[in-house]
Amino acid sequence: MYYFIYRSTGSSVYSAVTEMLEKSGYWQCKNPDSSKFHLVFGERNRLSFARLGHEPGFTQAVNYFNGNDSICKKSSLVCTLKDYAKKCERNFDWILPAYVVNPEKTRKEIKFHSKRLKENLKSPWMEFYLEKPVRDFREDLRRASATLASGNQRIWIAKPNTGCKGEGIMISDDIDQLIQFVDNSNQSHVIQKYVENPMLLTGERKFDIREGVVRTASDAYDPSNLDKVTSHLTNHCLQQQLADKFGQYEEGNEMFYEEFNRFLEAKYNLSLESDILPQIRRIIKDCFAAGKEKMDASGLSYKSFQLFGFDFIIDDKGHVYLLEINGAPACAEKLQSGLVQSLIETAINPLYPPPALAVNSLNLFDLI
């Protein structure tokens, strides 16, 4: 018998994993405060990794990598990818121009406290360390914006560092307006180049793509009206709450790969398997390589695994770009059962082998 503890994770996928483990008959859920467990499903931002792996007789594992923020927080992802590209001396054509911008009031507060600390801690290392948090790339952003605007590429999107569900986002062709938007907020933002020539579905609608599903907009794409969020943002919660046409084209504004492939072949003479997915797999592999050093769990006293949600957009030439990475993704209901079984088969069963009769051969993950 194996034991797991479950603390509210905010993830419907991990909740479903725990339910499937309990139904298996060889896993039992323990009190959340117990230290005698094999596997913990915790809250991503509240896990005490240092306490794991010290219980005698238990090989312990957790459903997140320590350091996953390096690719899951928007500002950290920008820096991680830029550092990796520089280290590899490569120019990744799937990375959209993006810049971290901090609110002006936050920058001033950090500078004030940094100055006070440096006055009391006279150390070159400390001075370097204290300068890092106040790095702000608004001037780099302005220069990039001016360069791209000369080629008629004017639209950018500001996204909060820890935002979700399409909240706290602004799209604009006025870079000063976007910077002012950030200055009036209470957290760092990433201001990213907006893809102005997206591939469009029936009804001239935008979409983004993640594993197994295409999330669609309800209204036609209109670059002349940047305030109509249901034309520009495909987040499911946002579309469901705000769009009058939600579900008019696809049930739940979700198109699955089989139908999407038919669309690609008919309208663009492209194949999902031959033209789109190879780009996606290459991007995912590069992202994990970029974040590997900060998420490396080898040699630790415990094991880690994690489900990541990669969001992509495709332009009208079939070129794939990375939008962001979610560290605790939701999943389309139609796909959840297969995903949960595959997650157990890939990440959990190798660590905690099930009885021979309970082995499940279903695994939808590709090895890349």
C-alpha positions as CSV (number, residue, x, y, z in Angstrom):
1,M,0.0,0.0,0.0
2,Y,1.2,3.5,-0.9
3,Y,0.1,6.7,0.9
4,F,-0.4,10.2,-0.5
5,I,-1.6,13.5,1.1
6,Y,-3.6,16.0,-0.7
7,R,-3.6,19.7,0.0
8,S,-5.8,21.9,-2.1
9,T,-3.8,22.5,-5.3
10,G,-6.3,24.6,-7.3
11,S,-5.8,22.1,-10.1
12,S,-8.7,20.0,-11.4
13,V,-6.1,17.7,-13.0
14,Y,-4.3,16.8,-9.8
15,S,-7.6,16.5,-8.0
16,A,-8.7,13.9,-10.6
17,V,-5.3,12.1,-10.2
18,T,-5.9,11.7,-6.5
19,E,-9.4,10.3,-7.2
20,M,-8.0,7.8,-9.6
21,L,-5.2,6.7,-7.2
22,E,-7.8,6.1,-4.4
23,K,-9.9,4.0,-6.8
24,S,-6.9,1.9,-7.7
25,G,-7.0,0.1,-4.4
26,Y,-3.3,0.3,-3.7
27,W,-3.1,4.0,-2.8
28,Q,-4.6,5.5,0.4
29,C,-5.1,9.2,1.2
30,K,-3.6,10.2,4.6
31,N,-4.2,13.3,6.8
32,P,-2.7,16.4,5.2
33,D,-0.6,17.0,8.3
34,S,0.9,13.5,8.3
35,S,4.6,13.1,7.5
36,K,4.3,9.4,6.7
37,F,3.5,9.5,3.0
38,H,5.0,8.6,-0.3
39,L,3.5,11.3,-2.5
40,V,2.3,14.8,-1.7
41,F,0.0,16.9,-3.9
42,G,0.6,20.4,-2.7
43,E,-0.1,24.0,-3.5
44,R,2.5,25.3,-6.0
45,N,3.5,28.5,-4.2
46,R,3.3,27.1,-0.6
47,L,5.3,23.9,-0.7
48,S,8.1,23.4,1.8
49,F,10.5,21.4,-0.3
50,A,13.2,21.4,2.4
51,R,11.0,19.2,4.6
52,L,10.6,16.5,1.9
53,G,12.5,13.2,1.7
54,H,13.5,12.8,5.4
55,E,10.9,10.3,6.6
56,P,12.5,6.9,7.2
57,G,11.1,4.1,5.1
58,F,9.5,6.4,2.5
59,T,10.6,7.5,-0.9
60,Q,8.8,10.8,-1.2
61,A,7.8,12.7,-4.2
62,V,6.0,16.0,-4.9
63,N,3.9,17.2,-7.9
64,Y,6.0,20.3,-8.5
65,F,9.6,21.1,-9.3
66,N,11.3,23.5,-7.0
67,G,12.3,26.4,-9.3
68,N,9.4,25.9,-11.7
69,D,8.8,29.7,-11.5
70,S,11.8,30.1,-13.8
71,I,9.5,29.2,-16.7
72,C,6.0,29.5,-15.2
73,K,6.1,33.1,-14.1
74,K,5.9,35.4,-17.1
75,S,8.7,37.7,-16.2
76,S,11.0,34.8,-15.2
77,L,10.2,33.0,-18.4
78,V,11.3,36.0,-20.5
79,C,14.6,36.3,-18.6
80,T,15.2,32.5,-18.6
81,L,14.7,32.2,-22.4
82,K,16.9,35.3,-23.1
83,D,19.7,34.0,-20.9
84,Y,19.5,30.6,-22.5
85,A,19.5,32.0,-26.0
86,K,22.5,34.1,-25.2
87,K,24.3,31.1,-23.6
88,C,23.6,28.9,-26.6
89,E,24.3,31.8,-29.1
90,R,21.0,31.0,-30.8
91,N,18.2,33.2,-32.1
92,F,15.0,31.3,-31.4
93,D,12.4,32.3,-34.0
94,W,9.5,31.2,-31.8
95,I,10.2,33.7,-29.0
96,L,8.1,36.9,-29.3
97,P,9.8,40.1,-28.4
98,A,9.0,40.7,-24.7
99,Y,10.2,43.0,-21.9
100,V,9.7,43.0,-18.2
101,V,8.4,46.3,-16.8
102,N,8.0,47.1,-13.1
103,P,5.5,49.6,-11.7
104,E,7.2,53.0,-11.1
105,K,6.2,53.0,-7.4
106,T,7.7,49.6,-6.9
107,R,11.0,50.6,-8.5
108,K,11.2,53.7,-6.3
109,E,10.5,51.6,-3.1
110,I,13.1,49.0,-4.0
111,K,15.7,51.6,-4.9
112,F,15.1,53.4,-1.6
113,H,15.5,50.2,0.5
114,S,18.4,49.0,-1.6
115,K,20.3,52.3,-0.9
116,R,19.7,52.0,2.8
117,L,20.9,48.4,2.8
118,K,24.0,49.1,0.8
119,E,24.9,51.9,3.2
120,N,25.0,49.3,6.0
121,L,26.4,46.4,4.0
122,K,29.5,47.6,2.1
123,S,30.0,44.7,-0.3
124,P,30.4,44.6,-4.1
125,W,28.5,41.4,-4.1
126,M,25.6,42.8,-2.1
127,E,25.5,45.9,-4.3
128,F,25.1,43.7,-7.4
129,Y,22.5,41.5,-5.7
130,L,20.4,44.5,-4.7
131,E,20.5,46.1,-8.1
132,K,19.0,43.0,-9.8
133,P,15.4,43.4,-8.6
134,V,15.1,47.0,-9.9
135,R,16.2,46.1,-13.4
136,D,13.6,47.5,-15.7
137,F,13.5,47.2,-19.5
138,R,11.0,50.0,-20.4
139,E,13.7,51.8,-22.4
140,D,14.6,48.7,-24.3
141,L,10.9,48.2,-25.0
142,R,10.6,51.8,-26.3
143,R,13.5,51.2,-28.7
144,A,12.1,47.9,-29.9
145,S,8.7,49.4,-30.3
146,A,10.0,52.2,-32.4
147,T,11.9,49.8,-34.6
148,L,9.0,47.5,-35.2
149,A,6.6,50.4,-35.7
150,S,8.6,51.4,-38.8
151,G,7.6,48.1,-40.3
152,N,4.0,48.6,-39.4
153,Q,4.1,46.2,-36.4
154,R,2.6,48.4,-33.7
155,I,0.5,46.3,-31.3
156,W,1.8,45.0,-28.0
157,I,0.1,43.2,-25.0
158,A,0.8,43.7,-21.3
159,K,0.3,40.7,-19.1
160,P,0.7,40.6,-15.3
161,N,3.5,38.5,-13.9
162,T,1.2,36.2,-12.0
163,G,-2.2,36.8,-13.7
164,C,-4.5,34.1,-14.9
165,K,-8.0,33.8,-16.6
166,G,-7.3,36.7,-18.9
167,E,-7.4,39.2,-16.0
168,G,-5.3,42.4,-15.8
169,I,-4.4,42.4,-19.5
170,M,-4.1,45.4,-21.9
171,I,-3.6,45.4,-25.6
172,S,-2.6,48.6,-27.3
173,D,-0.6,50.2,-30.2
174,D,0.5,53.0,-27.8
175,I,3.6,51.8,-25.9
176,D,3.4,54.7,-23.5
177,Q,-0.1,53.8,-22.6
178,L,1.0,50.3,-21.8
179,I,3.8,51.5,-19.6
180,Q,1.4,53.8,-17.8
181,F,-0.9,50.8,-17.3
182,V,1.9,48.9,-15.6
183,D,2.9,52.0,-13.5
184,N,-0.7,52.2,-12.2
185,S,-0.7,48.5,-11.2
186,N,0.8,46.7,-8.2
187,Q,3.0,44.1,-9.9
188,S,5.5,43.5,-12.6
189,H,4.2,42.9,-16.2
190,V,5.6,41.4,-19.3
191,I,4.9,43.6,-22.4
192,Q,5.0,41.2,-25.3
193,K,4.8,41.7,-29.1
194,Y,1.2,40.9,-30.2
195,V,0.9,38.6,-33.2
196,E,-0.9,40.9,-35.7
197,N,-1.3,38.3,-38.4
198,P,-2.7,35.2,-36.6
199,M,-4.1,32.2,-38.3
200,L,-7.9,32.5,-38.2
201,L,-10.6,29.9,-37.9
202,T,-14.1,30.0,-39.5
203,G,-15.7,33.3,-38.7
204,E,-12.2,35.0,-38.9
205,R,-11.6,34.1,-35.2
206,K,-8.4,33.8,-33.2
207,F,-7.3,30.7,-31.3
208,D,-4.5,29.4,-29.2
209,I,-3.3,25.8,-28.9
210,R,-2.2,23.5,-26.2
211,E,-2.0,19.7,-25.9
212,G,-5.0,18.1,-27.5
213,V,-7.2,21.2,-27.8
214,V,-7.6,24.5,-29.6
215,R,-9.2,27.3,-27.5
216,T,-11.2,29.6,-29.7
217,A,-12.5,33.2,-29.6
218,S,-16.2,33.9,-30.0
219,D,-15.9,37.1,-32.1
220,A,-14.0,38.0,-35.3
221,Y,-10.5,39.2,-35.0
222,D,-10.4,43.0,-35.4
223,P,-7.1,44.8,-35.0
224,S,-8.8,48.1,-35.3
225,N,-10.7,47.5,-32.1
226,L,-8.3,46.4,-29.4
227,D,-10.7,46.9,-26.6
228,K,-13.0,44.0,-27.6
229,V,-11.4,41.3,-25.5
230,T,-13.5,38.5,-26.9
231,S,-11.9,39.1,-30.3
232,H,-8.4,39.0,-29.0
233,L,-8.1,36.8,-25.9
234,T,-9.1,33.1,-26.0
235,N,-9.0,32.4,-22.3
236,H,-11.9,30.0,-21.6
237,C,-13.2,31.8,-18.5
238,L,-13.1,35.2,-20.1
239,Q,-14.9,34.0,-23.2
240,Q,-17.6,32.2,-21.2
241,Q,-18.2,35.3,-19.0
242,L,-18.2,38.0,-21.7
243,A,-18.9,36.6,-25.1
244,D,-22.5,36.6,-26.4
245,K,-21.5,34.1,-29.0
246,F,-19.8,31.7,-26.7
247,G,-20.3,28.1,-27.9
248,Q,-21.8,29.3,-31.2
249,Y,-19.0,27.8,-33.4
250,E,-17.7,25.0,-31.1
251,E,-19.1,23.5,-28.0
252,G,-17.4,25.3,-25.1
253,N,-15.2,27.2,-27.6
254,E,-13.0,24.1,-27.8
255,M,-11.9,22.4,-31.0
256,F,-10.0,19.2,-30.8
257,Y,-7.1,18.1,-32.9
258,E,-8.9,15.9,-35.4
259,E,-11.2,18.7,-36.4
260,F,-8.4,21.2,-36.3
261,N,-6.3,19.1,-38.6
262,R,-9.1,18.9,-41.2
263,F,-9.3,22.7,-41.0
264,L,-5.5,23.1,-41.6
265,E,-5.6,20.7,-44.5
266,A,-8.6,22.4,-46.2
267,K,-7.6,26.0,-45.7
268,Y,-3.9,26.1,-45.4
269,N,-2.7,22.9,-47.0
270,L,-0.9,22.1,-43.7
271,S,-0.8,19.0,-41.5
272,L,-1.0,19.1,-37.8
273,E,1.4,16.1,-37.4
274,S,3.9,17.2,-40.1
275,D,3.9,21.0,-39.9
276,I,2.6,22.2,-36.5
277,L,3.4,19.6,-33.8
278,P,7.1,19.3,-34.7
279,Q,7.5,23.0,-34.0
280,I,5.6,22.6,-30.7
281,R,7.8,19.7,-29.6
282,R,11.0,21.6,-30.5
283,I,9.8,24.6,-28.5
284,I,8.9,22.5,-25.4
285,K,12.2,20.8,-25.5
286,D,14.1,24.1,-25.7
287,C,12.1,25.5,-22.8
288,F,12.9,22.6,-20.5
289,A,16.5,22.9,-21.5
290,A,16.4,26.6,-20.6
291,G,14.9,25.9,-17.2
292,K,16.7,22.6,-16.4
293,E,19.4,24.1,-14.2
294,K,16.9,25.9,-11.9
295,M,14.5,22.9,-11.8
296,D,17.0,20.1,-11.6
297,A,15.8,17.6,-9.0
298,S,18.6,15.1,-9.4
299,G,20.6,14.3,-6.2
300,L,17.8,15.6,-3.9
301,S,16.3,13.7,-1.0
302,Y,12.9,13.6,-2.8
303,K,11.5,13.1,-6.4
304,S,9.6,15.6,-8.4
305,F,7.2,15.6,-11.4
306,Q,5.0,18.3,-12.8
307,L,2.3,18.8,-15.5
308,F,3.0,22.0,-17.5
309,G,0.5,23.7,-19.8
310,F,2.2,25.3,-22.9
311,D,0.1,27.8,-24.8
312,F,1.0,28.6,-28.4
313,I,-0.3,30.8,-31.2
314,I,0.1,30.2,-35.0
315,D,0.4,32.9,-37.5
316,D,-1.1,32.9,-41.0
317,K,2.0,31.3,-42.4
318,G,1.8,28.3,-40.1
319,H,4.7,29.5,-37.8
320,V,4.2,28.6,-34.1
321,Y,5.1,31.0,-31.3
322,L,5.2,30.4,-27.5
323,L,2.8,32.6,-25.5
324,E,3.3,31.3,-22.0
325,I,3.7,28.3,-19.7
326,N,1.2,27.4,-17.0
327,G,2.6,25.5,-14.0
328,A,-0.9,24.2,-12.9
329,P,-2.9,23.9,-16.1
330,A,-6.6,23.0,-16.4
331,C,-7.7,20.5,-19.0
332,A,-10.6,20.1,-21.4
333,E,-13.1,17.8,-19.7
334,K,-13.1,15.5,-22.8
335,L,-9.3,14.9,-22.4
336,Q,-9.0,14.8,-18.7
337,S,-9.4,11.1,-18.1
338,G,-6.8,10.1,-20.6
339,L,-4.4,12.8,-19.4
340,V,-4.8,11.7,-15.8
341,Q,-4.1,8.0,-16.7
342,S,-1.1,9.1,-18.7
343,L,0.3,11.2,-15.9
344,I,0.0,8.3,-13.5
345,E,1.6,5.9,-16.0
346,T,4.5,8.3,-16.8
347,A,5.3,10.0,-13.5
348,I,3.9,8.0,-10.6
349,N,4.0,4.3,-11.5
350,P,7.8,4.2,-12.2
351,L,8.4,5.5,-8.7
352,Y,5.7,3.4,-7.0
353,P,5.1,0.2,-9.1
354,P,1.5,-1.0,-9.0
355,P,0.5,-4.6,-8.6
356,A,1.0,-6.5,-11.8
357,L,-2.7,-6.9,-12.4
358,A,-3.2,-3.1,-12.0
359,V,-0.8,-1.9,-14.7
360,N,-2.4,0.5,-17.1
361,S,-0.9,0.7,-20.5
362,L,-2.5,3.9,-21.6
363,N,0.0,6.7,-22.1
364,L,-0.7,9.7,-24.3
365,F,2.6,11.5,-23.7
366,D,5.3,11.6,-26.4
367,L,8.9,11.3,-25.4
368,I,10.7,14.3,-26.9
